[in-house]
């Protein structure tokens, strides 16, 4: 279960044509584990307010860029969310 120090995550939703939604949120860490991504240190109020479902979650860790297909987040703490990987 790789854990990464990430300064932020980027959520993306893509629609037909060039239409897209993007939301970048600061965070403390990202852990990829068993079909899910746990993001800690994120302000969940922004996730509660999402009116769209993300298609991808990406983040930068060191010189590596990671991008995963995900679904709607489940809030699992006051500053934590879990995204199922699709």
C-alpha positions, 0 to 999 in steps of 0.5 A: 500500500504505497503512501505518498506525500502529496501537496494536492489532488486534482479531480477531473470530470470529462464530458462530450467535446471539450466540456470538463470540470476540474477541482484542485484541493490541498491535502497532506497525503495520498495512499493507494490501497486495495482498489481505493485511494485514501486522501488525508488532510483534505477539506471535505466540505469541498467534496460534499459540495461536488455536483459532479462525479469525478472520472480521475484523481491525480497527484504529484509525488516527487517527480512522479505524476499519478492518475487513477480512474475513480468514482464519487468519494466517501467521506471517512473522517473530518479530513479524509476521503476514500475514492474507489478506483474503477 
